[in-house]
Structures are given as C-alpha cells and as structure tokens.
Amino acid sequence: MANSPNNLPIHHYESEDGYALAYREMGEGRPLLLLHGFFSNAHTNWIRYGHAEMLVAQGYRVIMPDLRAHGDSAKPHDPAAYPADILARDSLGLIAHLGLTDYDLGGYSLGARTVVRMHVLGARPARLIISGMGLSGLTSLASRADHFRHILTNLGNHPKHSPEWMAEAFLKTTKGDPEALLQVLNVFTNTPEDALREITMPTLVLAGEEDEDNGSHADLTAVLPNAMHVQVPGGHMSCIVKPDFGAALANWLGEVV
C-alpha cells in the first residue's frame, strides 16, 4: 500500500445540496463501502483498530466515508441541511460518484441504519453488513434519538461513568460538533419489518455479545430472509475496537478470488 493506514489521503465529493463530503480508501480490489457510527468517523471505526487493513489483505478496496456532520465532512448547522434520509442519499451519491455497480456494503450503528435506508432507496449491493444494530434500532427510533438528544443537550452534566458520560467522552475524542450532530437526529427514519423482509441478499448481522443498545440482533436476523448472526466479545462501544470484530467481517466476506 502506497499510504500507511494512518496517513490516507482525504478525498471529497459534493452532495446533492452542495456540501463537501469526505472519504478515504485502502486497497485496490473488490469495492466494499463501510459507514461508521454516530459521534464517530471513518478513521475511528474502520482504520484505527486495523479492520480495514485486514480486509485489504483479503483483496478488498475499502471505501470509508465520513458521514455528514462527522469527521472531515461538512458539518452544517442549518436544519434545512438534514432532511429525512439525507445520510442515505449522501452515500448513494458516493456510489454514483465512484461509478460502483458491483460492490458490498456495510455499516456500524448509525452506519448500519443508513445502509438499510440505502436499500429502501434502491441500493442493491451484492452483500450487506448490518453491525451494532438490532431490530428495534431500525423499526422504532424515537427512544434512541431521545437518548442522544439528552446527551448532546446536557454536555458536562452527566454522572461520571454513566453511559451518557461515556458517550460524551467518546465525542470529545472524535472532536465531534454537538450542534451539527443534534441535527443528524432529525434524519432518523423508521424502517418497517415489511421493508426489512425485502433485503434478500446475503446479510451479516454482527454485534457484541453484550450489546443491547439497538434492540435484539437475533430478532433482526429472524426477520431478514438471508442473514447470518455473528457475535463478538464486547458491548456497543467496545466490540468494534477489538480485532475479533475485523476478523468476523473478514471471515464472513472471505477472500476475493
């Protein structure tokens, strides 16, 4: 690889409403688009702990955008910049920008919710990865949005070591923009079970053994017609920093032939 994982060039493309959105790439093989979670960014979820490098070694071209309001992408504060499904439309725009036709698609937490919405809007990857996400995290989002709204509107006031305090500490490490992230909560869109049953491509439901943040992963697997449920050690914030997570992705996807 010409660039080290920690020094990848930042590429940009323009969203449908004119914002500059960032992405990074590793590898030169089969395209695999991976979307990060809320408060996070491409580097933190996919590069920092070696997951992307592991997938590149198996023959993948790993494409990792920073979602709107995250990382090196635009972080508008205008509520008009956050209509429903804008994150999914942004990511569909990246697929069009890169001219991808045969590709795999995955996401973690907010990224998983976004890849499901991309499918609703017409994306048809060969394989889909829904990680850090259970059934209620897709079908009933109000309580999850309220949880994050409480965190973002009470920064500095959360009890030490509480889940809210831990989330705020993570936000500080990623240098997130609280005002922009509050707007992201407005794009959350419920996906009914009927729409989930239309996800017929091979799908990996991957989650930490202790992760109950977004509902039942087993229940989600049962709704999807062609899904495999894989668990790795850890909870919602800890499983993705472990090598087991990247190994599970690599094992399910297999080597490119």
N, C-alpha and C positions, 0 to 999 in steps of 0.2 A: 504494500500500500504506500502510495506516494506521501500521504499525510498521516501523522500519528492520530490516534483517536481523539486526543485532547486538543488537537490543533487543526480541526477540519475547517475548510472554507465555508463561509456562510453565503448561501445563495438566496436570492429573493425572486418572488413573482408578485404580480399585482392581483388583488382580489377584485371581485366583480364591482365593488363600490370604491375602488381606487386606493386601498391600503397596501403597504408593502409588507408581505408576509415572508418569513424566513424558513429555510430548510437546510439540512445537512445531508450528505450522502457518504456511505462507505461501500466499497466493493464494486464489482462490475458484472455480476451475474444476473440471476432472475430477480425482477423487481419485487421488493417487499416494503410496503408502506406501513410505518408504525407511528401511532398517535399517542402522545403522553397523557398523563392525568392532570387534574385540576391543581393549581398552585405550582405545577412542575414545569418542565421543558424537555426538549429532546435530549439534551446532554445528560440531564439528571436521570431520566428513566432508562435510556437506551445505551448511552455511551459510557457514562462514568463507571458502571459496575461490570462492563465487559460483555453485555448481552449482544450488542451489535457486532462486535468483533468475532464473537462465537458464530454468529450467523453468516458473516462474511466468509469465514473459514469453510463453511459448508456450500459456498457458491452463490450467495445472495448479494444483490445490490440493495442495501438497506437505506431507505429514504425516510428521513425523520424531520417532519415539520415542527416548528413552534406554532402552536395554535394562536389565533387572535387573542390578544391581551396577555400573552405569555412569552417568556424568553426574549428572543431578538426580533419578534414580530411587532407590528404596530399595536399600541395599547390605547385606542381612542377612549375618551370618557363620555362621548356623546351617546345617549341611549339609542339614538337612531341607528347607530352602527352595530346594534345587537338584535336584529330581528330573529324570530324563531328559525332554527336550523342553519344559522349563518356559519357555524363551525363546520357542519357537514358540507355546505356549499363551498366554503373555502377549500376544503380538502378535495372535493370533486374538481375544483379549479386547478389544483396542483396536478392531479392526474391528467387533466387535459393539457396543462402547460408542458408536462413531460412527455405527452403522447403515449401514455401507457395503455395497452389493450389487454395483455395477458400478465396478470400480477396477482400477488397475495396481499391481504390487508389485515391489520390488527391494531388493537388499541388497549390501553390500560385505564380503568376507571372512567374518567370523563372521555378519554380517547375511545374506550370500548363503547360507551353510549353514542359517541359520534360515528363510529363505523357502522353501528346498527342504523342510525339515521341516514347514513350514506346509502345503505342498501334500500331503505324505504324510498329514497330519491332516485334510485336507479343504478347504483354501483353494483357491478357483478364481478367481484374478484373470483379467482379460481378456488381460493381457500380463505377462511375468515378466522380471526383470533379475537375472542371476547374475553378479556382478562380483568381481574379485580372487579367483577360485575355479576350481580345476581339478578333474579327475575324482577323483584320489586324495584330495583335500581333502574330498570328500563320502563316498567309499566306504571309506576306511581312515584313521581319525583318530588312532590311538594315538600315532604318532610326532609329530604336530603338537601334541597335548596334552602330551606329554613335553617338547617344546621349550619351551613356555610355562611348564610347571611348573618347569623348570630356571631359567628367567629369574626367576620370582617367588620362588623359594626361595633365590636367591643374589644378591639385590639388593646393589649396591655392590661386587661382586667380579668383574664381567665385564671382560674385556680391552677397553681403550679402542678404540673404533671397530669392534668386533666387532658382528655382527648382534644379539647379546644386549644389548650396551651401548647400541646404537641404540634397541632396543625399550624398554629401561629409561628412556632419555632421553625417549622419547615418553610413556611412562607418567607421568613427572614433569610434563610439560606439560599433561596432561589431569587431573592430580590424582587418579589412579586409586587405588582401595583394594585393595592387594595381597591381603589376606585374603579379601575378597569375590570378587575375580577368580579366585583359586585354586579357589573353589567352582564357578565357571562351567565349569571344565574337566570337571567331573563330568556336565554335561548333554550333552556331545558324543555324538552318536548317528550311527553309520554308516548311510548310505542305499545299498542295493544298486542295481546297474545296472538291474534289472527295474523298480524304483520310478522311476528317472530316465526310463526309456522311456515312462512314463505321463504325463510332463509334455508335453502335446500343444499347449498354447497357444503363440503366438509368443514366443520367448525370445531375449534378448540375452545373449551370453556376452562380457563386456567385461573386458579386463585390460591391464596394462602389458606392453610388448614384452619387458622384462627380468624379468618376474615369474614365478618358478618355485616360489614358496613353497608353493602348494597343489596342485601337480601340473600336468598338461597341460590347457590350456584347449581346444586343438584336439581332444583325446580326449574331453573333456566335450561339446563341440559335436557330435561324431560320434555320441554316444550319444543325445542329445536329438532327438526327431523333427522339431522345427520351430524350429531355432535358427540364429542368425547370430553369427559370431565376429568381433569387432572389437577391434583392438589400438590402444593409445595409447602415447605415449612414457613411459618410466619403469619403475621396479620396483614392488614391492608397497607400499612406504611412500611412494614419490614420485609415482606416476602420479595418485593421487587429489587431489593438491594443485595439479595443472596444469589450466588452462582446457580443454585438449583432452578431459579426462575428462567434464566437464559438457557440452561440445559434442557428444560422442559419444552421451551419453544423450539430449540434445535432438534430435539428428538422427534417431536410431532411433525415438523416440517420436512425433516430428512435432508439428505444431501441432494443438491441439484445435479442431475445427470444429463 
